[in-house]
Amino acid sequence: MSTKQELQARWNDLKQRLQQHWQELTDGDFQHAAGSPEQLVETIHKKTGAARREIEVLLSTIVDEQERMMHRATSSTQDYAEAAQQAAQQYADEAAALARDGYQRAAAMGNDLSRKLVRTVRERPTESLAVAFGVGVLAGACLLLNRRGR
């Protein structure tokens, strides 16, 4: 037979299932039982004339079904959580791979530009110095104008 804790934990569903089985049961009958398995069996027996053993078997069956449903729900939730974790890990791995690839391409482009700059300065040192001087003058002018604007 079910324990008082099992009945109380599943009281609403249990009450509904018992009322489906024995329509003559009322909310008052369940209030009279006050969550006690023995009192519930006694109340149903008096109200319906059903055998105590039949009532106890039905109560156990209902509680067992609820436990199986809870176990299935828990298993499904765990399965979904594991699937979500695996998907998140896969996305994180893909993002890391893309970030590494982007970094490597940027580093390669930086190295390529650095080599081109060195080659240009070696091939045309005077023009490179003139460009560097012009960029310096422009940067200084921008800074000076920015300071006066404040």
C-alpha positions in Angstrom: 0.0 0.0 0.0 1.1 3.6 -0.6 2.7 5.7 2.1 1.2 9.0 3.3 4.0 10.9 1.7 3.4 9.3 -1.7 -0.3 10.1 -1.5 0.2 13.7 -0.4 2.8 14.3 -3.2 0.3 13.1 -5.8 -3.0 14.0 -4.2 -4.7 16.0 -7.0 -4.0 13.5 -9.7 -4.8 10.6 -7.4 -8.1 12.3 -6.4 -9.0 12.8 -10.0 -8.2 9.2 -11.0 -10.2 7.8 -8.1 -13.2 10.0 -8.9 -13.0 8.7 -12.5 -13.1 5.1 -11.2 -15.8 5.7 -8.5 -17.9 8.7 -9.6 -19.8 8.7 -6.3 -16.8 10.0 -4.4 -16.9 13.7 -3.5 -14.4 16.3 -2.5 -15.7 16.0 1.0 -14.8 12.3 1.0 -11.2 13.1 0.2 -11.1 15.9 2.8 -12.3 13.3 5.3 -9.4 11.0 4.4 -7.0 13.9 5.2 -4.1 12.4 3.2 -4.0 9.2 5.3 -3.8 6.0 3.1 -5.7 3.9 5.6 -8.4 6.5 6.1 -8.7 7.0 2.3 -9.2 3.2 1.8 -11.7 3.1 4.6 -13.7 6.1 3.2 -13.8 4.7 -0.3 -14.8 1.2 1.1 -17.7 2.7 3.1 -18.8 5.0 0.2 -18.5 2.5 -2.7 -18.6 -0.9 -1.1 -15.4 -1.9 -3.0 -13.1 -4.4 -1.4 -10.2 -2.9 0.6 -7.7 -5.0 -1.4 -9.1 -3.7 -4.7 -8.8 -0.1 -3.4 -5.2 -0.7 -2.2 -4.2 -2.2 -5.6 -5.7 0.7 -7.5 -3.9 3.2 -5.3 -0.6 1.4 -5.8 -1.2 1.2 -9.5 -1.9 4.9 -9.8 1.2 5.8 -7.7 3.4 3.4 -9.7 2.1 4.9 -13.0 2.9 8.4 -11.7 6.4 7.3 -10.7 7.0 5.8 -14.2 5.8 9.0 -15.8 8.1 11.1 -13.6 11.0 8.8 -14.4 10.3 9.1 -18.1 10.0 12.9 -17.8 13.3 13.1 -15.9 15.0 10.8 -18.4 13.7 12.9 -21.3 14.9 16.1 -19.6 18.3 14.7 -19.0 18.5 13.5 -22.6 17.6 17.0 -23.9 20.0 18.6 -21.5 22.8 16.3 -22.7 21.9 17.0 -26.4 21.9 20.7 -25.7 25.3 20.5 -24.0 26.7 18.6 -26.9 25.3 21.1 -29.4 26.7 24.0 -27.3 30.1 22.4 -27.2 30.1 21.8 -30.9 29.1 25.4 -31.6 31.9 26.6 -29.2 34.4 24.4 -31.0 33.3 25.7 -34.4 33.5 29.3 -33.1 37.0 28.7 -31.7 38.1 27.2 -35.0 36.7 30.2 -36.9 38.4 32.6 -34.5 41.8 30.8 -34.9 41.3 30.8 -38.7 40.5 34.5 -38.7 43.5 35.3 -36.5 45.8 33.3 -38.7 44.6 35.0 -41.8 45.0 38.5 -40.2 48.5 37.6 -39.1 49.3 36.4 -42.6 48.0 39.6 -44.1 50.0 41.6 -41.5 53.1 39.8 -42.4 52.4 40.2 -46.1 51.9 43.9 -45.7 55.0 44.2 -43.6 57.1 42.5 -46.3 55.6 44.8 -48.9 56.3 47.9 -46.9 59.9 46.8 -46.3 60.4 46.1 -50.0 58.9 49.5 -51.0 61.1 51.4 -48.5 64.2 49.6 -49.8 63.2 50.2 -53.5 62.1 53.8 -53.0 63.6 55.3 -49.8 63.2 59.0 -50.7 59.6 58.6 -51.7 58.9 56.6 -48.5 60.6 59.2 -46.4 58.5 61.9 -48.0 55.3 60.0 -47.5 56.2 59.3 -43.8 56.9 63.0 -43.3 53.6 64.0 -44.9 51.7 61.5 -42.7 53.4 62.9 -39.7 52.6 66.5 -40.6 48.9 65.6 -41.2 48.7 63.7 -37.9 50.2 66.6 -36.0 47.8 69.0 -37.7 44.8 66.9 -36.7 46.0 66.7 -33.1 46.6 70.4 -33.0 43.1 71.2 -34.4 41.5 68.7 -32.0 43.2 70.4 -29.0 42.0 73.9 -30.1 38.5 72.6 -30.6 38.1 71.9 -26.9 
